């Protein structure tokens, strides 16, 4: 190495930003891949097989372009210019929620991009967005059988608050969920 050479290690080009309408197609595809990878034992095969990236993309496009309120937020994680994850935040709708409670309604990372910090960056950005919108608590519903997701969220400070629910997925299939919460 000659004098004047500078060591410049390669840094990962990873970021989180507000979602844009043009991100919807990638968001739908990420959600389908993430659910198929995460929930093969939780959701019936017809439900997983029936997930359509195009239909989800339409919903994400609407969420980005016409959010129900100014307190809603949709974020994406990017590796370079490629959308690799998503998070969505809304006012909590549970019966015991207070107006300053937010709910993290989605947090998904493409399986090929997991374990690279994208979920942590998305969660941190969602917390910042919640605070910016005046929320003072964050809630998230997690499938009771999803130990990895629950462990990740608990490592970030969310804890089970005793609330449980059962969601019907298809026909007679149900998914049991637990709620995690944290003060902001």
C-alpha positions in Angstrom: 0.0 0.0 0.0 1.3 3.3 -0.9 1.2 6.4 1.2 -2.1 8.2 0.6 -4.0 5.0 -0.2 -7.2 4.9 1.9 -8.8 1.8 3.2 -12.4 1.9 2.2 -14.2 -1.3 3.3 -17.3 -2.1 1.4 -20.4 -1.1 3.3 -23.8 -2.7 2.7 -26.2 -0.4 0.8 -29.2 -0.9 3.1 -31.9 1.6 3.9 -35.5 2.1 5.0 -37.7 4.8 3.5 -41.4 5.6 3.1 -43.0 3.4 0.5 -43.8 4.8 -2.9 -46.5 3.8 -5.3 -44.0 2.2 -7.6 -42.9 -0.1 -4.7 -46.3 -1.9 -4.6 -45.4 -4.8 -7.0 -42.2 -5.6 -5.1 -44.1 -5.4 -1.8 -46.7 -7.9 -2.9 -44.0 -10.3 -4.1 -42.0 -9.9 -0.8 -45.1 -10.6 1.3 -46.0 -13.7 -0.7 -42.5 -15.1 -0.4 -42.2 -14.3 3.3 -45.6 -15.8 4.2 -44.9 -19.0 2.1 -41.6 -19.4 3.9 -42.8 -18.5 7.4 -46.2 -20.1 7.6 -46.3 -23.5 5.9 -47.2 -25.1 9.2 -49.6 -22.4 10.2 -51.7 -21.6 7.2 -53.5 -24.2 5.1 -51.8 -25.0 1.8 -54.8 -23.6 -0.3 -54.4 -20.3 1.5 -50.6 -20.1 0.8 -51.0 -21.3 -2.8 -53.8 -18.8 -3.3 -51.6 -15.8 -2.3 -51.4 -13.6 -5.4 -48.6 -11.0 -5.5 -50.7 -8.9 -7.9 -53.6 -8.7 -5.5 -51.4 -7.9 -2.6 -49.6 -5.2 -4.8 -53.0 -3.6 -5.4 -53.6 -3.4 -1.6 -50.1 -2.0 -1.0 -50.6 0.6 -3.7 -53.8 1.7 -2.1 -52.2 1.8 1.4 -49.4 4.0 0.0 -51.5 6.3 -2.2 -54.6 6.6 -0.1 -53.9 5.8 3.6 -57.0 5.9 5.8 -55.4 8.5 8.0 -52.3 10.6 8.3 -51.3 8.4 11.2 -50.9 5.4 9.0 -47.4 4.7 7.6 -45.9 2.2 5.1 -42.2 1.7 5.0 -39.9 -0.4 2.8 -36.4 -1.8 3.4 -34.1 -1.6 0.5 -30.9 -3.4 -0.5 -29.5 -0.9 -3.0 -32.6 0.1 -5.0 -34.3 -3.3 -4.5 -37.3 -3.5 -2.1 -36.5 -6.4 0.2 -38.9 -5.8 3.1 -41.9 -3.8 4.4 -43.6 -2.6 7.5 -47.0 -1.0 8.0 -48.2 1.0 11.0 -51.8 2.0 11.9 -53.7 3.3 14.9 -54.4 0.3 17.1 -58.0 -1.0 16.6 -58.2 -3.4 19.6 -61.1 -2.7 22.0 -58.7 -1.9 24.8 -56.6 0.4 22.7 -56.2 4.1 23.6 -55.8 6.7 20.9 -52.1 7.0 21.4 -51.6 3.2 20.7 -50.1 2.2 17.4 -50.2 -1.3 15.8 -47.5 -2.7 13.6 -49.8 -4.5 11.2 -47.1 -5.9 8.9 -43.4 -6.6 9.1 -42.0 -8.8 6.4 -38.6 -9.4 4.9 -37.9 -11.4 1.7 -36.5 -14.8 2.8 -33.5 -14.4 0.6 -32.6 -11.2 2.5 -33.3 -12.3 6.1 -30.6 -12.1 8.8 -29.1 -8.9 7.2 -30.6 -6.4 9.6 -33.5 -5.4 7.4 -36.2 -6.3 10.0 -34.3 -4.4 12.7 -34.1 -1.4 10.5 -37.8 -1.6 9.6 -38.8 -2.0 13.3 -36.7 1.0 14.3 -38.1 3.1 11.5 -41.6 2.1 12.4 -41.0 3.1 16.0 -39.7 6.5 14.8 -42.8 6.9 12.6 -45.1 6.0 15.5 -43.4 8.6 17.7 -43.6 11.2 14.9 -47.3 10.6 14.7 -47.9 11.1 18.4 -48.3 7.4 19.4 -47.0 6.5 22.8 -47.3 2.7 22.7 -46.7 0.0 20.0 -48.7 -3.3 19.7 -48.2 -6.2 17.3 -50.1 -9.4 17.0 -47.9 -12.5 16.4 -49.0 -16.1 15.6 -48.5 -18.0 18.8 -46.6 -20.7 17.0 -44.2 -18.3 15.4 -41.4 -18.5 17.9 -38.8 -16.8 15.7 -40.9 -13.7 15.1 -41.9 -13.5 18.8 -38.3 -13.9 19.9 -37.2 -11.2 17.5 -39.8 -8.7 18.7 -39.2 -9.5 22.3 -35.4 -8.9 21.9 -36.4 -5.4 20.7 -38.4 -4.8 23.9 -42.0 -5.8 23.0 -43.5 -8.2 25.6 -46.6 -10.3 25.8 -49.4 -8.3 27.4 -51.8 -11.2 28.0 -54.1 -10.6 25.0 -54.9 -13.5 22.8 -57.1 -13.9 19.7 -58.1 -16.6 17.1 -58.3 -15.6 13.5 -60.2 -17.7 10.9 -58.0 -18.2 7.8 -59.9 -20.5 5.5 -62.9 -22.8 6.1 -62.5 -24.0 9.7 -58.8 -23.3 10.0 -57.8 -20.8 12.7 -54.6 -19.2 13.8 -54.0 -18.4 17.5 -52.2 -15.1 18.1 -50.7 -13.3 21.1 -50.2 -9.6 21.4 -46.9 -8.0 22.3 -46.7 -4.4 23.4 -44.2 -1.7 24.5 -44.3 1.9 25.5 -42.6 4.3 23.2 
